[in-house]
Amino acid sequence: MARRLMDRSIERRVRQILQPFFDDWADNRIDTETLELHKASAPLQASDELKRDALDSAFSTYSAAVQAREAAWEAYAKAALDEEAAEEAVEAVLDMLEPDPPSKPVPKPVSQPVHSQPVTPVAVKLNVNGRRGSS
């Protein structure tokens, strides 16, 4: 299918190439031998032109893709920088909202015992009934 389309494209281009030479032949500006030389070389010229056109088209598509990729990388780099700047702004606002830590830690007051002298345990004797006192 593609080959037939290419063949038709070549035939069309051969006719375009030969038209001026055919007009020159019809007006007796060139002879039949010259027309036949152009007729023999026209298919090769048409084929080369179509291949070059196909290459040019493919390369144009490739170049556009490269430019799109480069633009995407530039956009990504800018977005990454914007993200970092936004993160720094959030951190700055959070720093303003958080209370300042005290410059020196304040020691907690030590609780004083109710008695000024230490309490010593007293031995208590219990009687047989489990009550205090002498037995």
N, CA, C and O atoms as CSV, one atom per row, in Angstrom:
chain,resi,resn,atom,element,x,y,z
A,1,MET,N,N,0.823,-1.186,0.000
A,1,MET,CA,C,0.000,0.000,0.000
A,1,MET,C,C,0.874,1.258,0.000
A,1,MET,O,O,0.681,2.152,-0.824
A,2,ALA,N,N,1.838,1.323,0.931
A,2,ALA,CA,C,2.704,2.496,1.016
A,2,ALA,C,C,3.557,2.627,-0.242
A,2,ALA,O,O,3.836,3.730,-0.714
A,3,ARG,N,N,3.962,1.479,-0.772
A,3,ARG,CA,C,4.782,1.497,-1.989
A,3,ARG,C,C,4.000,2.081,-3.159
A,3,ARG,O,O,4.546,2.852,-3.948
A,4,ARG,N,N,2.725,1.716,-3.275
A,4,ARG,CA,C,1.908,2.264,-4.364
A,4,ARG,C,C,1.734,3.767,-4.208
A,4,ARG,O,O,1.769,4.507,-5.191
A,5,LEU,N,N,1.549,4.215,-2.974
A,5,LEU,CA,C,1.421,5.653,-2.748
A,5,LEU,C,C,2.710,6.373,-3.112
A,5,LEU,O,O,2.682,7.460,-3.690
A,6,MET,N,N,3.843,5.759,-2.769
A,6,MET,CA,C,5.136,6.343,-3.114
A,6,MET,C,C,5.300,6.363,-4.630
A,6,MET,O,O,5.758,7.356,-5.195
A,7,ASP,N,N,4.921,5.250,-5.297
A,7,ASP,CA,C,5.027,5.199,-6.758
A,7,ASP,C,C,4.172,6.287,-7.401
A,7,ASP,O,O,4.608,6.936,-8.351
A,8,ARG,N,N,2.967,6.488,-6.895
A,8,ARG,CA,C,2.099,7.534,-7.445
A,8,ARG,C,C,2.695,8.914,-7.206
A,8,ARG,O,O,2.635,9.785,-8.073
A,9,SER,N,N,3.266,9.103,-6.034
A,9,SER,CA,C,3.902,10.391,-5.728
A,9,SER,C,C,5.080,10.632,-6.661
A,9,SER,O,O,5.290,11.750,-7.130
A,10,ILE,N,N,5.850,9.578,-6.928
A,10,ILE,CA,C,6.992,9.714,-7.843
A,10,ILE,C,C,6.497,10.032,-9.253
A,10,ILE,O,O,7.049,10.904,-9.925
A,11,GLU,N,N,5.457,9.324,-9.702
A,11,GLU,CA,C,4.907,9.580,-11.041
A,11,GLU,C,C,4.439,11.032,-11.167
A,11,GLU,O,O,4.710,11.694,-12.169
A,12,ARG,N,N,3.742,11.513,-10.154
A,12,ARG,CA,C,3.273,12.893,-10.175
A,12,ARG,C,C,4.429,13.875,-10.249
A,12,ARG,O,O,4.393,14.847,-11.002
A,13,ARG,N,N,5.474,13.597,-9.438
A,13,ARG,CA,C,6.639,14.494,-9.421
A,13,ARG,C,C,7.395,14.409,-10.745
A,13,ARG,O,O,7.905,15.425,-11.218
A,14,VAL,N,N,7.484,13.212,-11.363
A,14,VAL,CA,C,8.148,13.070,-12.675
A,14,VAL,C,C,7.440,13.947,-13.696
A,14,VAL,O,O,8.092,14.630,-14.485
A,15,ARG,N,N,6.128,13.936,-13.688
A,15,ARG,CA,C,5.368,14.772,-14.634
A,15,ARG,C,C,5.661,16.259,-14.397
A,15,ARG,O,O,5.807,17.030,-15.345
A,16,GLN,N,N,5.744,16.648,-13.122
A,16,GLN,CA,C,6.044,18.049,-12.817
A,16,GLN,C,C,7.447,18.424,-13.309
A,16,GLN,O,O,7.657,19.506,-13.857
A,17,ILE,N,N,8.395,17.516,-13.106
A,17,ILE,CA,C,9.778,17.773,-13.539
A,17,ILE,C,C,9.860,17.861,-15.063
A,17,ILE,O,O,10.545,18.727,-15.607
A,18,LEU,N,N,9.160,16.964,-15.738
A,18,LEU,CA,C,9.260,16.899,-17.206
A,18,LEU,C,C,8.438,17.961,-17.942
A,18,LEU,O,O,8.711,18.246,-19.108
A,19,GLN,N,N,7.454,18.541,-17.290
A,19,GLN,CA,C,6.578,19.483,-17.988
A,19,GLN,C,C,7.341,20.616,-18.694
A,19,GLN,O,O,7.078,20.877,-19.867
A,20,PRO,N,N,8.273,21.290,-18.018
A,20,PRO,CA,C,8.998,22.353,-18.724
A,20,PRO,C,C,9.811,21.817,-19.919
A,20,PRO,O,O,9.909,22.480,-20.952
A,21,PHE,N,N,10.393,20.613,-19.771
A,21,PHE,CA,C,11.176,20.042,-20.878
A,21,PHE,C,C,10.269,19.635,-22.034
A,21,PHE,O,O,10.626,19.785,-23.202
A,22,PHE,N,N,9.081,19.114,-21.690
A,22,PHE,CA,C,8.129,18.763,-22.736
A,22,PHE,C,C,7.688,20.022,-23.499
A,22,PHE,O,O,7.571,20.006,-24.725
A,23,ASP,N,N,7.448,21.109,-22.759
A,23,ASP,CA,C,7.087,22.377,-23.414
A,23,ASP,C,C,8.218,22.849,-24.324
A,23,ASP,O,O,7.969,23.303,-25.440
A,24,ASP,N,N,9.464,22.743,-23.849
A,24,ASP,CA,C,10.613,23.136,-24.676
A,24,ASP,C,C,10.705,22.260,-25.928
A,24,ASP,O,O,11.016,22.761,-27.009
A,25,TRP,N,N,10.437,20.960,-25.793
A,25,TRP,CA,C,10.478,20.046,-26.936
A,25,TRP,C,C,9.371,20.406,-27.929
A,25,TRP,O,O,9.586,20.420,-29.141
A,26,ALA,N,N,8.149,20.706,-27.377
A,26,ALA,CA,C,7.029,21.050,-28.248
A,26,ALA,C,C,7.289,22.356,-28.995
A,26,ALA,O,O,6.811,22.532,-30.116
A,27,ASP,N,N,8.037,23.266,-28.390
A,27,ASP,CA,C,8.360,24.548,-29.028
A,27,ASP,C,C,9.663,24.471,-29.831
A,27,ASP,O,O,10.172,25.496,-30.284
A,28,ASN,N,N,10.200,23.262,-30.008
A,28,ASN,CA,C,11.431,23.013,-30.768
A,28,ASN,C,C,12.655,23.722,-30.170
A,28,ASN,O,O,13.578,24.084,-30.899
A,29,ARG,N,N,12.662,23.915,-28.882
A,29,ARG,CA,C,13.845,24.499,-28.228
A,29,ARG,C,C,14.836,23.398,-27.841
A,29,ARG,O,O,16.034,23.656,-27.727
A,30,ILE,N,N,14.335,22.157,-27.634
A,30,ILE,CA,C,15.217,21.007,-27.400
A,30,ILE,C,C,14.792,19.892,-28.343
A,30,ILE,O,O,13.656,19.848,-28.816
A,31,ASP,N,N,15.749,18.978,-28.608
A,31,ASP,CA,C,15.416,17.853,-29.499
A,31,ASP,C,C,14.907,16.668,-28.690
A,31,ASP,O,O,14.900,16.697,-27.460
A,32,THR,N,N,14.486,15.635,-29.391
A,32,THR,CA,C,13.912,14.438,-28.773
A,32,THR,C,C,14.935,13.730,-27.908
A,32,THR,O,O,14.598,13.196,-26.851
A,33,GLU,N,N,16.178,13.721,-28.348
A,33,GLU,CA,C,17.237,13.053,-27.570
A,33,GLU,C,C,17.400,13.723,-26.209
A,33,GLU,O,O,17.554,13.024,-25.208
A,34,THR,N,N,17.372,15.037,-26.139
A,34,THR,CA,C,17.493,15.766,-24.859
A,34,THR,C,C,16.272,15.488,-23.984
A,34,THR,O,O,16.391,15.281,-22.776
A,35,LEU,N,N,15.111,15.488,-24.608
A,35,LEU,CA,C,13.893,15.173,-23.857
A,35,LEU,C,C,13.984,13.767,-23.266
A,35,LEU,O,O,13.601,13.560,-22.115
A,36,GLU,N,N,14.483,12.806,-24.030
A,36,GLU,CA,C,14.631,11.425,-23.538
A,36,GLU,C,C,15.639,11.357,-22.387
A,36,GLU,O,O,15.444,10.578,-21.454
A,37,LEU,N,N,16.708,12.151,-22.431
A,37,LEU,CA,C,17.679,12.178,-21.317
A,37,LEU,C,C,17.001,12.680,-20.036
A,37,LEU,O,O,17.182,12.112,-18.959
A,38,HIS,N,N,16.226,13.745,-20.176
A,38,HIS,CA,C,15.516,14.279,-19.001
A,38,HIS,C,C,14.473,13.283,-18.503
A,38,HIS,O,O,14.268,13.127,-17.300
A,39,LYS,N,N,13.810,12.605,-19.462
A,39,LYS,CA,C,12.795,11.613,-19.108
A,39,LYS,C,C,13.433,10.443,-18.348
A,39,LYS,O,O,12.815,9.899,-17.433
A,40,ALA,N,N,14.634,10.058,-18.707
A,40,ALA,CA,C,15.333,8.948,-18.043
A,40,ALA,C,C,15.800,9.345,-16.634
A,40,ALA,O,O,15.784,8.515,-15.725
A,41,SER,N,N,16.212,10.599,-16.448
A,41,SER,CA,C,16.740,11.015,-15.141
A,41,SER,C,C,15.640,11.509,-14.184
A,41,SER,O,O,15.868,11.600,-12.978
A,42,ALA,N,N,14.466,11.825,-14.711
A,42,ALA,CA,C,13.392,12.390,-13.881
A,42,ALA,C,C,12.940,11.463,-12.749
A,42,ALA,O,O,12.739,11.956,-11.639
A,43,PRO,N,N,12.764,10.140,-12.960
A,43,PRO,CA,C,12.326,9.275,-11.841
A,43,PRO,C,C,13.317,9.261,-10.672
A,43,PRO,O,O,12.909,9.267,-9.510
A,44,LEU,N,N,14.609,9.244,-10.979
A,44,LEU,CA,C,15.616,9.256,-9.916
A,44,LEU,C,C,15.570,10.589,-9.165
A,44,LEU,O,O,15.635,10.617,-7.936
A,45,GLN,N,N,15.457,11.682,-9.904
A,45,GLN,CA,C,15.364,12.997,-9.282
A,45,GLN,C,C,14.108,13.077,-8.395
A,45,GLN,O,O,14.175,13.561,-7.265
A,46,ALA,N,N,12.979,12.606,-8.906
A,46,ALA,CA,C,11.724,12.635,-8.141
A,46,ALA,C,C,11.837,11.794,-6.874
A,46,ALA,O,O,11.402,12.213,-5.801
A,47,SER,N,N,12.418,10.615,-7.002
A,47,SER,CA,C,12.587,9.733,-5.845
A,47,SER,C,C,13.478,10.391,-4.789
A,47,SER,O,O,13.156,10.373,-3.601
A,48,ASP,N,N,14.590,10.966,-5.225
A,48,ASP,CA,C,15.499,11.641,-4.287
A,48,ASP,C,C,14.804,12.807,-3.580
A,48,ASP,O,O,14.966,13.004,-2.375
A,49,GLU,N,N,14.025,13.578,-4.352
A,49,GLU,CA,C,13.313,14.710,-3.755
A,49,GLU,C,C,12.300,14.241,-2.711
A,49,GLU,O,O,12.195,14.827,-1.634
A,50,LEU,N,N,11.562,13.189,-3.033
A,50,LEU,CA,C,10.561,12.689,-2.091
A,50,LEU,C,C,11.209,12.115,-0.825
A,50,LEU,O,O,10.693,12.285,0.279
A,51,LYS,N,N,12.340,11.436,-1.003
A,51,LYS,CA,C,13.055,10.911,0.167
A,51,LYS,C,C,13.567,12.062,1.031
A,51,LYS,O,O,13.477,12.023,2.259
A,52,ARG,N,N,14.106,13.089,0.369
A,52,ARG,CA,C,14.625,14.247,1.095
A,52,ARG,C,C,13.465,14.958,1.818
A,52,ARG,O,O,13.614,15.405,2.956
A,53,ASP,N,N,12.314,15.055,1.141
A,53,ASP,CA,C,11.146,15.665,1.782
A,53,ASP,C,C,10.705,14.857,2.997
A,53,ASP,O,O,10.360,15.423,4.034
A,54,ALA,N,N,10.717,13.530,2.866
A,54,ALA,CA,C,10.343,12.669,3.991
A,54,ALA,C,C,11.330,12.836,5.147
A,54,ALA,O,O,10.935,12.889,6.312
A,55,LEU,N,N,12.630,12.919,4.804
A,55,LEU,CA,C,13.651,13.126,5.830
A,55,LEU,C,C,13.475,14.483,6.493
A,55,LEU,O,O,13.558,14.599,7.715
A,56,ASP,N,N,13.231,15.502,5.689
A,56,ASP,CA,C,13.020,16.841,6.239
A,56,ASP,C,C,11.821,16.858,7.186
A,56,ASP,O,O,11.871,17.471,8.252
A,57,SER,N,N,10.758,16.188,6.790
A,57,SER,CA,C,9.561,16.135,7.622
A,57,SER,C,C,9.845,15.408,8.936
A,57,SER,O,O,9.461,15.875,10.008
A,58,ALA,N,N,10.522,14.259,8.843
A,58,ALA,CA,C,10.841,13.488,10.057
A,58,ALA,C,C,11.769,14.282,10.967
A,58,ALA,O,O,11.607,14.272,12.187
A,59,PHE,N,N,12.743,14.969,10.372
A,59,PHE,CA,C,13.679,15.744,11.184
A,59,PHE,C,C,12.976,16.932,11.825
A,59,PHE,O,O,13.292,17.300,12.956
A,60,SER,N,N,12.034,17.530,11.123
A,60,SER,CA,C,11.255,18.636,11.705
A,60,SER,C,C,10.463,18.153,12.912
A,60,SER,O,O,10.399,18.832,13.937
A,61,THR,N,N,9.862,16.979,12.784
A,61,THR,CA,C,9.111,16.401,13.899
A,61,THR,C,C,10.041,16.129,15.077
A,61,THR,O,O,9.709,16.415,16.228
A,62,TYR,N,N,11.213,15.571,14.769
A,62,TYR,CA,C,12.207,15.293,15.812
A,62,TYR,C,C,12.647,16.583,16.501
A,62,TYR,O,O,12.718,16.644,17.728
A,63,SER,N,N,12.941,17.607,15.712
A,63,SER,CA,C,13.388,18.887,16.277
A,63,SER,C,C,12.325,19.488,17.184
A,63,SER,O,O,12.643,20.031,18.242
A,64,ALA,N,N,11.069,19.395,16.777
A,64,ALA,CA,C,9.981,19.908,17.598
A,64,ALA,C,C,9.895,19.137,18.918
A,64,ALA,O,O,9.647,19.724,19.971
A,65,ALA,N,N,10.102,17.830,18.853
A,65,ALA,CA,C,10.060,17.012,20.074
A,65,ALA,C,C,11.204,17.386,21.016
A,65,ALA,O,O,11.015,17.447,22.231
A,66,VAL,N,N,12.383,17.634,20.461
A,66,VAL,CA,C,13.535,18.034,21.280
A,66,VAL,C,C,13.241,19.374,21.957
A,66,VAL,O,O,13.509,19.543,23.147
A,67,GLN,N,N,12.695,20.320,21.204
A,67,GLN,CA,C,12.369,21.621,21.781
A,67,GLN,C,C,11.316,21.485,22.878
A,67,GLN,O,O,11.400,22.153,23.908
A,68,ALA,N,N,10.338,20.632,22.660
A,68,ALA,CA,C,9.301,20.418,23.677
A,68,ALA,C,C,9.903,19.817,24.941
A,68,ALA,O,O,9.545,20.207,26.053
A,69,ARG,N,N,10.830,18.853,24.764
A,69,ARG,CA,C,11.478,18.242,25.932
A,69,ARG,C,C,12.287,19.280,26.697
A,69,ARG,O,O,12.218,19.340,27.924
A,70,GLU,N,N,13.052,20.096,25.980
A,70,GLU,CA,C,13.858,21.116,26.645
A,70,GLU,C,C,12.977,22.124,27.377
A,70,GLU,O,O,13.304,22.546,28.486
A,71,ALA,N,N,11.869,22.508,26.767
A,71,ALA,CA,C,10.939,23.426,27.430
A,71,ALA,C,C,10.353,22.787,28.686
A,71,ALA,O,O,10.166,23.458,29.701
A,72,ALA,N,N,10.066,21.491,28.612
A,72,ALA,CA,C,9.515,20.786,29.775
A,72,ALA,C,C,10.539,20.748,30.909
A,72,ALA,O,O,10.182,20.937,32.072
A,73,TRP,N,N,11.807,20.504,30.579
A,73,TRP,CA,C,12.847,20.491,31.616
A,73,TRP,C,C,12.990,21.868,32.255
A,73,TRP,O,O,13.147,21.979,33.471
A,74,GLU,N,N,12.935,22.923,31.430
A,74,GLU,CA,C,13.030,24.270,31.973
A,74,GLU,C,C,11.844,24.556,32.891
A,74,GLU,O,O,12.010,25.147,33.958
A,75,ALA,N,N,10.654,24.140,32.479
A,75,ALA,CA,C,9.466,24.338,33.308
A,75,ALA,C,C,9.593,23.544,34.610
A,75,ALA,O,O,9.211,24.031,35.674
A,76,TYR,N,N,10.125,22.327,34.527
A,76,TYR,CA,C,10.313,21.506,35.728
A,76,TYR,C,C,11.287,22.191,36.685
A,76,TYR,O,O,11.030,22.264,37.887
A,77,ALA,N,N,12.402,22.692,36.155
A,77,ALA,CA,C,13.405,23.344,37.003
A,77,ALA,C,C,12.794,24.569,37.691
A,77,ALA,O,O,13.023,24.795,38.879
A,78,LYS,N,N,12.022,25.352,36.944
A,78,LYS,CA,C,11.372,26.530,37.524
A,78,LYS,C,C,10.380,26.102,38.601
A,78,LYS,O,O,10.326,26.713,39.668
A,79,ALA,N,N,9.603,25.069,38.337
A,79,ALA,CA,C,8.631,24.587,39.320
A,79,ALA,C,C,9.327,24.107,40.592
A,79,ALA,O,O,8.839,24.340,41.698
A,80,ALA,N,N,10.466,23.437,40.430
A,80,ALA,CA,C,11.216,22.952,41.599
A,80,ALA,C,C,11.712,24.131,42.438
A,80,ALA,O,O,11.653,24.087,43.667
A,81,LEU,N,N,12.201,25.186,41.775
A,81,LEU,CA,C,12.647,26.378,42.508
A,81,LEU,C,C,11.468,27.068,43.193
A,81,LEU,O,O,11.589,27.519,44.332
A,82,ASP,N,N,10.343,27.149,42.509
A,82,ASP,CA,C,9.140,27.742,43.102
A,82,ASP,C,C,8.694,26.945,44.324
A,82,ASP,O,O,8.282,27.520,45.332
A,83,GLU,N,N,8.779,25.618,44.229
A,83,GLU,CA,C,8.401,24.763,45.355
A,83,GLU,C,C,9.305,25.021,46.561
A,83,GLU,O,O,8.828,25.123,47.691
A,84,GLU,N,N,10.610,25.124,46.315
A,84,GLU,CA,C,11.545,25.377,47.413
A,84,GLU,C,C,11.260,26.729,48.068
A,84,GLU,O,O,11.279,26.841,49.294
A,85,ALA,N,N,10.999,27.748,47.260
A,85,ALA,CA,C,10.700,29.075,47.799
A,85,ALA,C,C,9.415,29.042,48.627
A,85,ALA,O,O,9.353,29.662,49.689
A,86,ALA,N,N,8.394,28.330,48.160
A,86,ALA,CA,C,7.139,28.230,48.892
A,86,ALA,C,C,7.344,27.495,50.214
A,86,ALA,O,O,6.769,27.871,51.236
A,87,GLU,N,N,8.159,26.454,50.190
A,87,GLU,CA,C,8.441,25.705,51.420
A,87,GLU,C,C,9.142,26.598,52.437
A,87,GLU,O,O,8.812,26.564,53.622
A,88,GLU,N,N,10.100,27.392,51.987
A,88,GLU,CA,C,10.799,28.313,52.882
A,88,GLU,C,C,9.825,29.341,53.461
A,88,GLU,O,O,9.935,29.706,54.631
A,89,ALA,N,N,8.875,29.811,52.651
A,89,ALA,CA,C,7.884,30.780,53.133
A,89,ALA,C,C,7.005,30.153,54.215
A,89,ALA,O,O,6.701,30.795,55.220
A,90,VAL,N,N,6.592,28.886,54.008
A,90,VAL,CA,C,5.784,28.188,55.013
A,90,VAL,C,C,6.577,28.050,56.309
A,90,VAL,O,O,6.041,28.285,57.392
A,91,GLU,N,N,7.827,27.675,56.207
A,91,GLU,CA,C,8.658,27.519,57.405
A,91,GLU,C,C,8.836,28.844,58.133
A,91,GLU,O,O,8.841,28.874,59.364
A,92,ALA,N,N,8.981,29.942,57.393
A,92,ALA,CA,C,9.132,31.256,58.012
A,92,ALA,C,C,7.861,31.633,58.770
A,92,ALA,O,O,7.941,32.158,59.881
A,93,VAL,N,N,6.698,31.375,58.191
A,93,VAL,CA,C,5.438,31.683,58.872
A,93,VAL,C,C,5.282,30.806,60.110
A,93,VAL,O,O,4.852,31.286,61.159
A,94,LEU,N,N,5.625,29.536,59.998
A,94,LEU,CA,C,5.540,28.653,61.166
A,94,LEU,C,C,6.461,29.130,62.283
A,94,LEU,O,O,6.095,29.081,63.457
A,95,ASP,N,N,7.647,29.589,61.923
A,95,ASP,CA,C,8.576,30.107,62.933
A,95,ASP,C,C,7.975,31.313,63.649
A,95,ASP,O,O,8.182,31.481,64.851
A,96,MET,N,N,7.233,32.158,62.925
A,96,MET,CA,C,6.613,33.332,63.555
A,96,MET,C,C,5.471,32.912,64.476
A,96,MET,O,O,5.241,33.552,65.502
A,97,LEU,N,N,4.752,31.845,64.125
A,97,LEU,CA,C,3.600,31.418,64.908
A,97,LEU,C,C,3.974,30.632,66.153
A,97,LEU,O,O,3.218,30.643,67.124
A,98,GLU,N,N,5.101,29.957,66.160
A,98,GLU,CA,C,5.509,29.155,67.306
A,98,GLU,C,C,6.078,30.063,68.386
A,98,GLU,O,O,6.797,31.014,68.079
A,99,PRO,N,N,5.761,29.775,69.673
A,99,PRO,CA,C,6.320,30.613,70.745
A,99,PRO,C,C,7.835,30.424,70.816
A,99,PRO,O,O,8.383,29.363,70.514
A,100,ASP,N,N,8.486,31.528,71.238
A,100,ASP,CA,C,9.937,31.456,71.377
A,100,ASP,C,C,10.285,30.568,72.563
A,100,ASP,O,O,9.651,30.662,73.614
A,101,PRO,N,N,11.272,29.718,72.409
A,101,PRO,CA,C,11.697,28.909,73.559
A,101,PRO,C,C,12.382,29.822,74.575
A,101,PRO,O,O,13.032,30.792,74.185
A,102,PRO,N,N,12.247,29.525,75.890
A,102,PRO,CA,C,12.897,30.373,76.892
A,102,PRO,C,C,14.405,30.357,76.695
A,102,PRO,O,O,14.996,29.362,76.277
A,103,SER,N,N,15.012,31.520,77.019
A,103,SER,CA,C,16.453,31.618,76.802
A,103,SER,C,C,17.217,30.716,77.758
A,103,SER,O,O,18.180,30.061,77.358
A,104,LYS,N,N,16.781,30.675,79.064
A,104,LYS,CA,C,17.407,29.774,80.039
A,104,LYS,C,C,16.312,28.937,80.668
A,104,LYS,O,O,15.237,29.449,80.978
A,105,PRO,N,N,16.572,27.672,80.857
A,105,PRO,CA,C,15.543,26.868,81.516
A,105,PRO,C,C,15.339,27.339,82.954
A,105,PRO,O,O,16.310,27.550,83.680
A,106,VAL,N,N,14.097,27.504,83.366
A,106,VAL,CA,C,13.766,27.931,84.738
A,106,VAL,C,C,13.677,26.689,85.613
A,106,VAL,O,O,12.882,25.792,85.334
A,107,PRO,N,N,14.498,26.626,86.684
A,107,PRO,CA,C,14.440,25.434,87.547
A,107,PRO,C,C,13.139,25.414,88.342
A,107,PRO,O,O,12.622,26.460,88.734
A,108,LYS,N,N,12.623,24.226,88.571
A,108,LYS,CA,C,11.416,24.071,89.365
A,108,LYS,C,C,11.786,24.251,90.850
A,108,LYS,O,O,12.846,23.804,91.288
A,109,PRO,N,N,10.916,24.900,91.606
A,109,PRO,CA,C,11.235,25.057,93.035
A,109,PRO,C,C,11.201,23.700,93.746
A,109,PRO,O,O,10.347,22.854,93.480
A,110,VAL,N,N,12.138,23.530,94.636
A,110,VAL,CA,C,12.217,22.285,95.388
A,110,VAL,C,C,11.246,22.395,96.570
A,110,VAL,O,O,11.288,23.380,97.308
A,111,SER,N,N,10.403,21.433,96.751
A,111,SER,CA,C,9.432,21.506,97.856
A,111,SER,C,C,10.148,21.246,99.186
A,111,SER,O,O,10.957,20.327,99.312
A,112,GLN,N,N,9.831,22.064,100.140
A,112,GLN,CA,C,10.442,21.948,101.456
A,112,GLN,C,C,9.612,20.987,102.311
A,112,GLN,O,O,8.383,21.014,102.240
A,113,PRO,N,N,10.267,20.129,103.126
A,113,PRO,CA,C,9.500,19.242,103.989
A,113,PRO,C,C,8.753,20.054,105.066
A,113,PRO,O,O,9.192,21.128,105.476
A,114,VAL,N,N,7.633,19.512,105.498
A,114,VAL,CA,C,6.812,20.181,106.506
A,114,VAL,C,C,7.577,20.268,107.832
A,114,VAL,O,O,7.514,21.297,108.505
A,115,HIS,N,N,8.296,19.209,108.219
A,115,HIS,CA,C,9.072,19.202,109.456
A,115,HIS,C,C,10.476,19.638,109.142
A,115,HIS,O,O,11.046,19.282,108.110
A,116,SER,N,N,11.014,20.405,110.036
A,116,SER,CA,C,12.374,20.874,109.804
A,116,SER,C,C,13.404,19.831,110.212
A,116,SER,O,O,14.530,19.847,109.713
A,117,GLN,N,N,13.035,18.926,111.112
A,117,GLN,CA,C,13.970,17.894,111.506
A,117,GLN,C,C,13.470,16.558,110.982
A,117,GLN,O,O,12.267,16.346,110.827
A,118,PRO,N,N,14.412,15.660,110.711
A,118,PRO,CA,C,13.998,14.363,110.205
A,118,PRO,C,C,13.200,13.582,111.253
A,118,PRO,O,O,13.478,13.695,112.447
A,119,VAL,N,N,12.247,12.818,110.834
A,119,VAL,CA,C,11.405,12.031,111.720
A,119,VAL,C,C,12.066,10.669,111.911
A,119,VAL,O,O,12.483,10.031,110.945
A,120,THR,N,N,12.156,10.235,113.153
A,120,THR,CA,C,12.735,8.926,113.418
A,120,THR,C,C,11.624,7.968,113.802
A,120,THR,O,O,10.707,8.342,114.534
A,121,PRO,N,N,11.693,6.780,113.334
A,121,PRO,CA,C,10.636,5.827,113.654
A,121,PRO,C,C,10.708,5.427,115.147
A,121,PRO,O,O,11.785,5.344,115.738
A,122,VAL,N,N,9.550,5.189,115.712
A,122,VAL,CA,C,9.456,4.817,117.119
A,122,VAL,C,C,8.976,3.372,117.184
A,122,VAL,O,O,8.037,2.979,116.491
A,123,ALA,N,N,9.632,2.602,118.019
A,123,ALA,CA,C,9.222,1.221,118.185
A,123,ALA,C,C,8.042,1.177,119.144
A,123,ALA,O,O,8.107,1.762,120.226
A,124,VAL,N,N,7.020,0.528,118.787
A,124,VAL,CA,C,5.824,0.429,119.618
A,124,VAL,C,C,5.637,-1.048,119.964
A,124,VAL,O,O,5.687,-1.927,119.103
A,125,LYS,N,N,5.429,-1.273,121.204
A,125,LYS,CA,C,5.200,-2.638,121.650
A,125,LYS,C,C,3.714,-2.873,121.699
A,125,LYS,O,O,2.952,-2.043,122.196
A,126,LEU,N,N,3.308,-4.010,121.179
A,126,LEU,CA,C,1.909,-4.376,121.212
A,126,LEU,C,C,1.721,-5.498,122.225
A,126,LEU,O,O,2.582,-6.367,122.361
A,127,ASN,N,N,0.585,-5.480,122.942
A,127,ASN,CA,C,0.330,-6.555,123.888
A,127,ASN,C,C,-0.282,-7.740,123.140
A,127,ASN,O,O,-0.371,-7.745,121.912
A,128,VAL,N,N,-0.680,-8.695,123.879
A,128,VAL,CA,C,-1.179,-9.931,123.329
A,128,VAL,C,C,-2.474,-9.679,122.561
A,128,VAL,O,O,-2.758,-10.380,121.589
A,129,ASN,N,N,-3.236,-8.722,122.966
A,129,ASN,CA,C,-4.497,-8.421,122.303
A,129,ASN,C,C,-4.288,-7.564,121.070
A,129,ASN,O,O,-5.266,-7.269,120.383
A,130,GLY,N,N,-3.094,-7.154,120.754
A,130,GLY,CA,C,-2.789,-6.322,119.603
A,130,GLY,C,C,-2.954,-4.866,119.894
A,130,GLY,O,O,-3.096,-4.061,118.973
A,131,ARG,N,N,-2.938,-4.484,121.224
A,131,ARG,CA,C,-3.083,-3.084,121.583
A,131,ARG,C,C,-1.781,-2.567,122.141
A,131,ARG,O,O,-0.904,-3.320,122.565
A,132,ARG,N,N,-1.690,-1.276,122.123
A,132,ARG,CA,C,-0.490,-0.654,122.646
A,132,ARG,C,C,-0.457,-0.724,124.170
A,132,ARG,O,O,-1.466,-0.771,124.873
A,133,GLY,N,N,0.723,-0.727,124.585
A,133,GLY,CA,C,0.835,-0.677,126.047
A,133,GLY,C,C,1.623,-1.855,126.580
A,133,GLY,O,O,2.203,-2.648,125.838
A,134,SER,N,N,1.616,-1.931,127.904
A,134,SER,CA,C,2.393,-3.007,128.509
A,134,SER,C,C,1.575,-4.282,128.543
A,134,SER,O,O,0.345,-4.263,128.583
A,135,SER,N,N,2.247,-5.307,128.528
A,135,SER,CA,C,1.552,-6.571,128.475
A,135,SER,C,C,1.184,-7.091,129.786
A,135,SER,O,O,0.586,-8.163,129.879
